[in-house]
């Protein structure tokens, strides 16, 4: 593969890890289920990830419906 293609793939992997990591932080550690950043990331996640996120947020914040769930 060319050096450019390796760089593009590497950048894509880093981008996915950063976005996924921030979403994981929102679901597991954020103290507000209505966070704008978390809700924005929630809208772009695949359905299986959204389902897991909503279930986890429901466990952490009973009686509250997180944005997008």
Order of alpha helices (4+ residues) and beta strands (2+ residues): alpha-alpha-alpha
